[in-house]
Amino acid sequence: MNAPHQRLAPAAIRQILEEYYRPLPDGIELQVQDYMDLLSSWGQRMSLTTIREPEEVVRAHFGESIFAFSIGKLPEGRLADVGTGAGFPGLAIKLAIPEISMVLIEPNKKKCVFLHEVVRSLGLTDVSVASVPFQEAEIAGNSLGSVTTRALAVDRAFLEWSSVVLQPSGQILLWLGEGDCRRVAAFGGWNWDAPVLTPRSSRRYILRGNPAAA
């Protein structure tokens, strides 16, 4: 069994997060602290993250998630986070932008139990969890403002699904390595921005795109 994790002070959490996104809502540092407690306790029974050092957890899971909205437009309408795993980037974005409506898509049912517990424990609203592959999620066409994924292997099938469920003005945000950014940007049907390196990283990028007009 893992030893209890070291807790970062709320002020230290907020200072780290402000390197990635501003303005932050009041109290986000306490919510992140509670989230990290849940990651630690549940992580003794199931695999949720391989990162153990508290500051790196804040940076890699929370900071890099919310950084996307420092470089692109703020989300308009509902957001779907595909293959969310332990809730990243989706729930980190929800903490930073509480008014957003969100669906977390994760086929691993054990991880979905964890996601429900995070939502309940942190008192989050307007968050649903779909424990199915993204192709089976009940999401209407042209109904989403944003699609995000950090862990999913991005392929043509995922991009085609995203182009169907996104509104014409919607956006896709992908957390990728440099090589995958080049590979994905070669797919047709999308207008891609230049990938942006996340702070304090030498290899993790965010790639943003919009469906090309038909």
Backbone as JSON, one array per atom type, in Angstrom:
{
  "sequence": "MNAPHQRLAPAAIRQILEEYYRPLPDGIELQVQDYMDLLSSWGQRMSLTTIREPEEVVRAHFGESIFAFSIGKLPEGRLADVGTGAGFPGLAIKLAIPEISMVLIEPNKKKCVFLHEVVRSLGLTDVSVASVPFQEAEIAGNSLGSVTTRALAVDRAFLEWSSVVLQPSGQILLWLGEGDCRRVAAFGGWNWDAPVLTPRSSRRYILRGNPAAA",
  "N": [[0.85, -1.2, 0.0], [0.5, 2.24, -0.77], [2.25, 4.97, 0.76], [0.75, 7.64, 2.7], [0.05, 10.59, 0.86], [1.98, 13.61, 0.48], [0.66, 16.69, 1.41], [0.14, 19.63, -0.44], [0.24, 23.08, 0.45], [-2.66, 25.17, 0.28], [-2.14, 27.79, -0.75], [0.22, 27.41, -2.16], [-0.64, 25.67, -4.15], [-2.4, 27.32, -5.58], [-0.63, 29.29, -6.5], [0.97, 27.82, -8.28], [-0.99, 27.05, -10.19], [-1.71, 29.52, -11.26], [0.31, 30.06, -13.02], [-0.51, 28.89, -15.28], [-3.15, 29.56, -15.99], [-5.34, 32.33, -15.84], [-8.11, 34.5, -14.98], [-8.38, 32.74, -11.86], [-11.01, 30.96, -10.21], [-12.32, 31.73, -6.93], [-11.28, 29.69, -4.24], [-10.48, 27.45, -5.7], [-8.06, 26.26, -5.13], [-8.48, 24.81, -2.79], [-10.31, 22.92, -3.65], [-8.72, 21.52, -5.5], [-6.84, 20.5, -3.76], [-8.45, 18.73, -2.25], [-9.21, 17.01, -4.32], [-6.73, 15.88, -4.98], [-6.3, 14.45, -2.64], [-8.26, 12.48, -2.97], [-7.29, 11.23, -5.3], [-4.99, 10.1, -4.25], [-5.94, 8.36, -2.19], [-7.78, 6.62, -3.53], [-6.04, 5.71, -5.42], [-4.6, 3.75, -4.2], [-5.97, 1.49, -4.63], [-6.54, 1.25, -7.31], [-5.29, 1.98, -10.61], [-4.62, 5.24, -11.22], [-2.95, 7.45, -11.64], [0.46, 7.87, -12.57], [2.1, 9.69, -11.53], [3.62, 10.96, -8.68], [4.79, 12.97, -7.1], [3.72, 15.81, -5.36], [3.74, 18.56, -6.34], [4.23, 18.17, -9.05], [1.97, 16.71, -9.75], [0.02, 18.71, -9.56], [0.93, 20.44, -11.57], [1.1, 18.79, -13.96], [-1.4, 17.48, -14.18], [-3.48, 19.29, -13.43], [-2.62, 21.99, -14.02], [-1.63, 21.86, -16.74], [-3.94, 21.03, -17.95], [-5.78, 23.19, -17.7], [-4.39, 25.12, -19.02], [-4.99, 25.13, -21.69], [-7.0, 26.98, -22.17], [-5.78, 29.34, -21.94], [-4.58, 29.77, -24.29], [-6.37, 29.5, -26.32], [-9.79, 30.07, -27.42], [-12.28, 30.63, -24.89], [-14.41, 28.02, -23.68], [-17.53, 27.56, -25.3], [-20.76, 26.6, -24.72], [-21.55, 23.09, -24.3], [-19.04, 20.79, -23.15], [-17.22, 17.91, -24.09], [-15.21, 15.5, -22.67], [-13.09, 13.12, -23.73], [-12.19, 9.8, -23.03], [-11.42, 10.29, -20.38], [-10.3, 9.23, -18.07], [-8.89, 9.6, -14.98], [-10.14, 12.0, -14.8], [-9.02, 14.05, -16.29], [-8.34, 16.1, -19.07], [-10.81, 17.13, -18.25], [-12.25, 17.51, -15.64], [-10.48, 19.16, -14.32], [-10.63, 21.43, -15.93], [-13.28, 22.08, -15.42], [-13.11, 22.89, -12.75], [-11.67, 25.24, -13.02], [-13.27, 26.73, -14.73], [-16.12, 27.09, -13.72], [-18.74, 27.4, -14.69], [-19.13, 25.91, -16.95], [-20.77, 23.37, -18.87], [-20.56, 19.87, -18.84], [-19.6, 16.65, -20.15], [-18.19, 13.63, -19.21], [-16.45, 11.14, -20.78], [-15.77, 7.85, -20.43], [-14.81, 4.61, -20.79], [-13.96, 2.74, -18.89], [-15.33, 1.25, -16.22], [-14.7, 1.18, -13.47], [-13.1, 3.42, -13.16], [-15.05, 5.29, -13.72], [-16.65, 5.12, -11.45], [-14.92, 6.3, -9.63], [-14.84, 8.89, -10.79], [-17.49, 9.75, -10.4], [-17.4, 9.94, -7.62], [-15.56, 12.01, -7.22], [-16.97, 14.16, -8.37], [-19.18, 14.22, -6.65], [-17.95, 14.63, -4.1], [-16.66, 17.08, -4.41], [-18.76, 18.72, -4.88], [-19.66, 19.38, -7.46], [-21.56, 20.61, -10.22], [-23.74, 20.08, -13.09], [-22.33, 18.14, -14.48], [-21.91, 15.19, -16.23], [-21.41, 11.63, -16.46], [-20.35, 9.29, -18.78], [-20.19, 5.96, -19.22], [-19.05, 4.55, -21.49], [-17.61, 3.65, -24.72], [-16.54, 6.37, -26.85], [-17.89, 6.36, -29.29], [-20.34, 5.31, -28.68], [-21.56, 7.06, -27.01], [-24.33, 9.03, -26.08], [-24.71, 11.57, -27.71], [-25.87, 14.32, -29.35], [-25.69, 15.4, -32.78], [-23.89, 18.35, -33.76], [-23.97, 19.56, -31.22], [-22.06, 20.21, -29.32], [-19.73, 22.48, -27.84], [-17.03, 22.17, -27.39], [-14.55, 19.62, -27.73], [-12.42, 17.52, -25.96], [-9.38, 15.7, -25.41], [-6.91, 13.81, -23.74], [-5.65, 11.39, -23.3], [-6.49, 9.6, -25.21], [-5.77, 7.74, -28.17], [-5.48, 9.55, -30.93], [-7.25, 9.29, -33.86], [-8.49, 8.87, -37.26], [-11.16, 8.05, -36.99], [-11.95, 9.06, -34.5], [-11.69, 11.82, -35.0], [-13.56, 12.16, -37.03], [-15.93, 11.55, -35.65], [-15.86, 13.65, -33.8], [-16.17, 15.86, -35.5], [-18.79, 15.56, -36.21], [-20.29, 15.81, -33.8], [-19.59, 18.31, -32.87], [-20.49, 21.79, -32.8], [-20.7, 24.04, -35.63], [-19.01, 26.19, -35.05], [-17.41, 25.1, -33.16], [-14.66, 23.65, -31.2], [-11.75, 21.56, -31.09], [-9.54, 20.2, -28.7], [-6.41, 18.97, -28.11], [-4.08, 17.06, -26.27], [-0.86, 16.41, -26.85], [2.19, 14.75, -27.97], [5.06, 16.04, -29.79], [5.5, 14.68, -32.26], [3.02, 13.4, -32.65], [1.41, 15.64, -32.91], [2.16, 16.57, -35.46], [1.34, 14.38, -36.98], [-1.46, 14.26, -36.54], [-2.27, 16.78, -37.43], [-2.05, 16.45, -40.12], [-4.33, 15.25, -40.97], [-7.22, 15.65, -42.98], [-10.05, 17.95, -43.25], [-10.06, 19.65, -41.12], [-9.17, 22.78, -39.56], [-6.17, 23.67, -38.33], [-4.5, 25.13, -35.55], [-1.16, 26.35, -34.82], [0.73, 24.07, -32.86], [1.08, 24.4, -29.29], [3.53, 24.59, -26.85], [3.35, 23.3, -23.56], [3.71, 25.05, -20.41], [6.88, 24.79, -18.79], [7.52, 22.38, -19.89], [9.15, 20.16, -22.14], [8.18, 18.61, -24.14], [5.42, 18.25, -24.25], [2.48, 19.15, -25.81], [-0.26, 21.31, -26.8], [-2.77, 21.0, -29.13], [-4.94, 22.74, -31.14], [-7.99, 22.79, -32.94], [-10.44, 23.53, -35.52], [-13.5, 22.45, -37.03], [-13.38, 22.18, -40.54], [-15.06, 24.25, -42.9], [-17.81, 22.91, -44.67]],
  "CA": [[0.0, 0.0, 0.0], [1.28, 3.47, -0.84], [2.24, 5.85, 1.94], [-0.09, 8.83, 2.5], [0.76, 11.59, 0.08], [2.26, 14.89, 1.11], [-0.3, 17.7, 0.93], [0.61, 20.98, -0.7], [-0.57, 24.14, 1.03], [-3.53, 25.79, -0.74], [-1.5, 28.95, -1.39], [1.2, 26.89, -3.11], [-1.41, 25.14, -5.29], [-2.9, 28.45, -6.38], [0.52, 29.93, -7.16], [1.32, 26.99, -9.43], [-2.04, 27.11, -11.21], [-1.72, 30.84, -11.89], [1.27, 30.05, -14.11], [-1.14, 28.25, -16.43], [-4.43, 30.16, -16.38], [-5.94, 33.37, -14.99], [-8.23, 34.48, -13.52], [-8.88, 31.52, -11.25], [-12.11, 31.2, -9.26], [-12.01, 31.61, -5.5], [-11.42, 28.37, -3.63], [-10.05, 26.33, -6.54], [-6.93, 25.58, -4.51], [-9.01, 23.85, -1.82], [-10.89, 21.82, -4.42], [-7.62, 20.73, -6.03], [-6.27, 19.76, -2.62], [-9.35, 17.6, -1.97], [-9.11, 16.11, -5.48], [-5.47, 15.15, -4.83], [-6.52, 13.46, -1.57], [-9.0, 11.37, -3.55], [-6.37, 10.52, -6.18], [-4.08, 9.32, -3.42], [-6.61, 7.27, -1.48], [-8.29, 5.66, -4.51], [-4.91, 5.16, -6.15], [-4.1, 2.57, -3.5], [-6.78, 0.34, -5.06], [-6.63, 1.2, -8.76], [-4.31, 2.84, -11.27], [-5.2, 6.51, -11.64], [-1.86, 8.3, -12.12], [1.8, 7.39, -12.25], [2.83, 10.82, -10.96], [3.49, 10.9, -7.23], [5.25, 14.2, -6.44], [2.54, 16.67, -5.34], [3.82, 19.73, -7.23], [4.12, 17.7, -10.42], [0.56, 16.37, -9.95], [-0.68, 19.97, -9.82], [1.34, 20.96, -12.88], [0.8, 17.92, -15.1], [-2.82, 17.13, -14.29], [-4.38, 20.43, -13.33], [-2.11, 23.15, -14.74], [-1.6, 21.65, -18.19], [-5.33, 20.92, -18.42], [-6.42, 24.49, -17.81], [-3.58, 25.97, -19.9], [-5.6, 25.18, -23.02], [-7.86, 28.14, -22.34], [-4.93, 30.53, -22.0], [-4.07, 29.92, -25.66], [-7.49, 29.46, -27.27], [-11.0, 30.72, -26.94], [-12.98, 29.97, -23.8], [-15.44, 27.11, -24.2], [-18.92, 28.01, -25.41], [-21.6, 25.42, -24.8], [-21.16, 21.88, -23.59], [-17.73, 20.22, -23.46], [-17.07, 16.48, -23.88], [-13.83, 15.06, -22.48], [-13.12, 11.73, -24.18], [-11.13, 9.03, -22.4], [-11.01, 11.2, -19.32], [-9.5, 8.54, -17.06], [-9.1, 10.11, -13.62], [-10.82, 13.29, -14.85], [-8.18, 15.09, -16.89], [-8.39, 17.46, -18.55], [-12.17, 17.62, -18.07], [-12.64, 18.03, -14.34], [-9.62, 20.31, -14.02], [-11.23, 22.57, -16.62], [-14.51, 22.42, -14.69], [-12.75, 23.65, -11.54], [-11.21, 26.57, -13.42], [-14.36, 27.42, -15.41], [-17.23, 26.35, -13.1], [-20.03, 27.54, -15.38], [-19.21, 25.07, -18.14], [-21.5, 22.11, -18.83], [-19.55, 18.89, -19.23], [-19.8, 15.21, -20.09], [-16.95, 12.88, -19.15], [-16.63, 9.86, -21.46], [-14.72, 6.94, -19.96], [-15.37, 3.27, -20.83], [-13.56, 1.95, -17.73], [-16.39, 1.49, -15.23], [-14.11, 1.47, -12.17], [-12.71, 4.83, -13.17], [-16.28, 6.07, -13.67], [-17.04, 5.2, -10.04], [-14.05, 7.35, -9.07], [-15.28, 10.2, -11.29], [-18.71, 10.11, -9.66], [-17.03, 10.32, -6.26], [-14.96, 13.35, -7.28], [-18.06, 15.11, -8.61], [-19.97, 14.31, -5.41], [-17.16, 15.17, -2.99], [-16.34, 18.49, -4.66], [-20.0, 19.47, -5.05], [-19.74, 19.92, -8.82], [-22.86, 20.49, -10.87], [-23.76, 20.09, -14.54], [-21.33, 17.19, -14.98], [-22.41, 13.82, -16.39], [-20.38, 10.63, -16.75], [-20.82, 8.25, -19.7], [-19.25, 4.83, -19.1], [-19.11, 3.86, -22.78], [-16.72, 4.22, -25.73], [-17.09, 7.63, -27.35], [-18.81, 6.12, -30.41], [-21.64, 4.92, -28.15], [-22.09, 8.13, -26.16], [-25.55, 9.61, -26.63], [-24.47, 13.0, -27.91], [-26.48, 14.73, -30.62], [-24.86, 16.15, -33.71], [-23.85, 19.82, -33.66], [-24.43, 19.95, -29.89], [-20.96, 20.5, -28.41], [-18.85, 23.61, -28.12], [-15.63, 21.72, -27.33], [-14.17, 18.23, -27.46], [-11.04, 17.44, -25.48], [-8.84, 14.4, -25.01], [-5.49, 13.81, -23.41], [-5.1, 10.04, -23.26], [-6.95, 8.8, -26.34], [-4.99, 7.74, -29.41], [-6.3, 10.31, -31.88], [-7.23, 8.74, -35.21], [-9.5, 9.43, -38.16], [-12.5, 7.76, -36.47], [-12.25, 10.03, -33.44], [-11.86, 13.15, -35.6], [-14.84, 12.17, -37.74], [-16.96, 11.64, -34.62], [-15.82, 15.01, -33.25], [-16.71, 16.81, -36.47], [-20.25, 15.4, -36.22], [-20.93, 16.28, -32.56], [-19.28, 19.71, -32.62], [-21.15, 22.85, -33.52], [-19.81, 24.56, -36.68], [-18.01, 27.09, -34.46], [-16.79, 24.41, -32.05], [-13.22, 23.45, -31.24], [-11.18, 20.36, -30.5], [-8.29, 20.48, -28.0], [-5.7, 17.71, -27.96], [-2.82, 17.1, -25.53], [-0.1, 15.47, -27.65], [3.6, 14.96, -28.19], [5.35, 16.79, -31.01], [5.27, 13.84, -33.42], [1.59, 13.21, -32.83], [0.85, 16.89, -33.43], [2.37, 16.58, -36.91], [0.52, 13.32, -37.57], [-2.88, 14.62, -36.49], [-2.49, 17.97, -38.26], [-2.08, 16.06, -41.52], [-5.68, 14.8, -41.32], [-8.04, 16.67, -43.61], [-11.34, 18.26, -42.64], [-9.87, 20.5, -39.94], [-8.24, 23.9, -39.58], [-5.36, 23.5, -37.12], [-3.57, 26.15, -35.11], [0.16, 25.83, -34.5], [0.74, 23.5, -31.51], [1.69, 25.25, -28.27], [4.2, 23.84, -25.79], [2.85, 23.65, -22.24], [4.77, 25.63, -19.57], [7.84, 23.94, -18.08], [7.59, 21.09, -20.55], [9.94, 20.15, -23.37], [7.65, 17.66, -25.1], [3.96, 18.12, -24.2], [1.88, 20.24, -26.57], [-1.71, 21.36, -27.0], [-3.13, 21.27, -30.52], [-6.32, 23.2, -31.23], [-8.5, 22.81, -34.3], [-11.87, 23.76, -35.78], [-13.96, 21.75, -38.24], [-13.35, 22.99, -41.77], [-16.38, 24.44, -43.48], [-18.13, 21.94, -45.72]],
  "C": [[0.88, 1.24, 0.0], [1.18, 4.27, 0.45], [1.34, 7.05, 1.66], [0.7, 9.92, 1.78], [0.95, 12.87, 0.87], [1.31, 15.94, 0.53], [0.42, 19.02, 0.7], [-0.31, 21.98, -0.04], [-1.44, 24.76, -0.06], [-2.87, 26.95, -1.47], [-0.49, 28.49, -2.44], [0.5, 26.33, -4.35], [-1.86, 26.29, -6.18], [-1.76, 29.14, -7.14], [0.95, 29.14, -8.39], [0.29, 27.14, -10.55], [-2.05, 28.44, -11.95], [-0.66, 30.97, -12.97], [0.64, 29.55, -15.41], [-2.4, 28.95, -16.9], [-4.85, 31.19, -15.35], [-7.11, 33.97, -15.74], [-8.8, 33.15, -13.03], [-10.02, 31.84, -10.29], [-11.64, 31.06, -7.81], [-12.2, 30.17, -5.04], [-10.96, 27.21, -4.48], [-8.92, 25.56, -5.89], [-7.38, 24.55, -3.48], [-9.64, 22.66, -2.53], [-9.81, 20.91, -4.99], [-6.97, 19.91, -4.92], [-7.13, 18.54, -2.28], [-9.29, 16.56, -3.09], [-7.84, 15.25, -5.34], [-5.56, 14.13, -3.7], [-7.25, 12.23, -2.12], [-8.12, 10.56, -4.51], [-5.45, 9.6, -5.39], [-4.77, 8.12, -2.79], [-7.15, 6.21, -2.44], [-7.16, 5.0, -5.28], [-4.26, 3.98, -5.45], [-4.83, 1.3, -3.94], [-6.84, 0.2, -6.57], [-5.64, 2.19, -9.36], [-4.98, 4.1, -11.8], [-4.15, 7.47, -12.2], [-0.54, 7.68, -11.72], [2.64, 8.49, -11.6], [2.58, 10.85, -9.45], [3.85, 12.23, -6.53], [4.15, 15.25, -6.51], [2.6, 17.86, -6.29], [3.66, 19.31, -8.68], [2.69, 17.26, -10.74], [-0.22, 17.64, -10.3], [-0.34, 20.48, -11.22], [0.82, 20.09, -14.03], [-0.68, 17.67, -15.28], [-3.74, 18.35, -14.31], [-3.9, 21.62, -14.17], [-2.16, 22.98, -16.25], [-3.0, 21.49, -18.77], [-5.94, 22.29, -18.66], [-5.64, 25.45, -18.71], [-4.21, 26.13, -21.27], [-6.4, 26.45, -23.24], [-7.11, 29.45, -22.08], [-4.5, 30.8, -23.44], [-5.18, 29.91, -26.7], [-8.71, 30.13, -26.68], [-11.6, 29.94, -25.79], [-14.1, 29.1, -24.36], [-16.81, 27.75, -24.21], [-19.8, 26.79, -25.59], [-20.97, 24.25, -24.08], [-19.8, 21.36, -24.07], [-17.77, 18.72, -23.18], [-15.59, 16.16, -23.77], [-13.8, 13.55, -22.7], [-11.93, 10.97, -23.62], [-10.55, 9.74, -21.21], [-10.2, 10.54, -18.21], [-9.85, 8.99, -15.65], [-9.7, 11.51, -13.61], [-10.04, 14.41, -15.5], [-8.16, 14.96, -18.41], [-9.75, 17.92, -18.06], [-12.47, 18.24, -16.73], [-11.73, 19.17, -13.89], [-10.16, 21.57, -14.68], [-12.49, 23.02, -15.9], [-14.19, 23.22, -13.44], [-12.35, 25.08, -11.89], [-12.31, 27.4, -14.06], [-15.66, 26.77, -14.94], [-18.53, 26.39, -13.87], [-20.18, 26.6, -16.57], [-20.01, 23.81, -17.87], [-20.61, 21.04, -19.46], [-20.07, 17.47, -19.18], [-18.43, 14.55, -20.14], [-17.21, 11.5, -19.75], [-15.46, 8.96, -21.11], [-15.28, 5.51, -19.92], [-15.01, 2.38, -19.64], [-14.53, 2.24, -16.57], [-15.84, 1.77, -13.84], [-13.67, 2.92, -12.08], [-13.94, 5.73, -13.14], [-16.81, 6.18, -12.24], [-16.21, 6.28, -9.35], [-14.52, 8.73, -9.51], [-16.55, 10.66, -10.58], [-18.38, 10.57, -8.24], [-16.38, 11.7, -6.23], [-16.05, 14.4, -7.45], [-18.88, 15.31, -7.34], [-19.2, 15.02, -4.31], [-16.87, 16.66, -3.16], [-17.58, 19.34, -4.89], [-20.15, 20.08, -6.43], [-21.12, 19.67, -9.41], [-22.7, 20.55, -12.38], [-22.61, 19.28, -15.13], [-21.99, 15.82, -15.07], [-21.25, 12.91, -16.76], [-20.98, 9.55, -17.64], [-19.79, 7.13, -19.72], [-19.31, 3.94, -20.34], [-17.98, 4.39, -23.67], [-17.37, 5.45, -26.36], [-18.09, 7.41, -28.47], [-20.22, 5.79, -29.93], [-22.25, 5.97, -27.23], [-23.29, 8.78, -26.86], [-25.42, 11.14, -26.69], [-24.99, 13.38, -29.3], [-25.48, 15.46, -31.49], [-24.98, 17.65, -33.5], [-24.27, 20.33, -32.28], [-23.33, 20.37, -28.93], [-20.19, 21.75, -28.85], [-17.4, 23.21, -28.16], [-15.57, 20.22, -27.13], [-12.72, 18.24, -27.03], [-10.65, 15.98, -25.29], [-7.36, 14.53, -24.75], [-4.87, 12.43, -23.54], [-5.45, 9.21, -24.49], [-5.96, 8.87, -27.5], [-5.84, 8.37, -30.51], [-6.12, 9.72, -33.28], [-8.36, 9.34, -36.03], [-10.92, 9.22, -37.61], [-12.88, 8.75, -35.38], [-12.49, 11.42, -34.03], [-13.17, 13.24, -36.36], [-16.0, 12.28, -36.76], [-17.03, 13.07, -34.08], [-16.43, 16.02, -34.21], [-18.23, 16.72, -36.56], [-20.88, 16.04, -34.98], [-20.64, 17.74, -32.26], [-20.19, 20.64, -33.41], [-20.19, 23.39, -34.6], [-18.71, 25.48, -36.14], [-17.22, 26.42, -33.34], [-15.29, 24.18, -32.25], [-12.86, 22.09, -30.63], [-9.83, 20.73, -29.9], [-7.65, 19.15, -27.66], [-4.38, 17.92, -27.23], [-1.93, 16.01, -26.13], [1.4, 15.74, -27.57], [3.83, 15.61, -29.55], [5.08, 15.95, -32.27], [3.8, 13.61, -33.71], [0.9, 14.49, -33.32], [0.99, 16.95, -34.94], [1.47, 15.55, -37.59], [-0.94, 13.73, -37.64], [-3.17, 15.81, -37.41], [-2.52, 17.66, -39.75], [-3.44, 15.54, -41.96], [-6.45, 15.96, -41.94], [-9.34, 16.9, -42.84], [-11.27, 19.18, -41.45], [-8.95, 21.66, -40.27], [-7.49, 23.87, -38.25], [-4.53, 24.73, -36.83], [-2.19, 25.52, -34.94], [0.14, 25.25, -33.08], [1.52, 24.39, -30.55], [2.28, 24.37, -27.17], [3.66, 24.27, -24.43], [3.99, 24.16, -21.37], [5.59, 24.56, -18.85], [7.93, 22.53, -18.66], [8.43, 21.22, -21.81], [9.31, 19.29, -24.46], [6.13, 17.54, -25.11], [3.32, 19.38, -24.8], [0.36, 20.18, -26.49], [-1.96, 21.79, -28.44], [-4.62, 21.59, -30.57], [-6.76, 23.24, -32.68], [-9.99, 23.11, -34.34], [-12.27, 22.97, -37.01], [-13.9, 22.69, -39.44], [-14.77, 23.11, -42.32], [-16.6, 23.47, -44.62], [-18.16, 22.6, -47.08]]
}
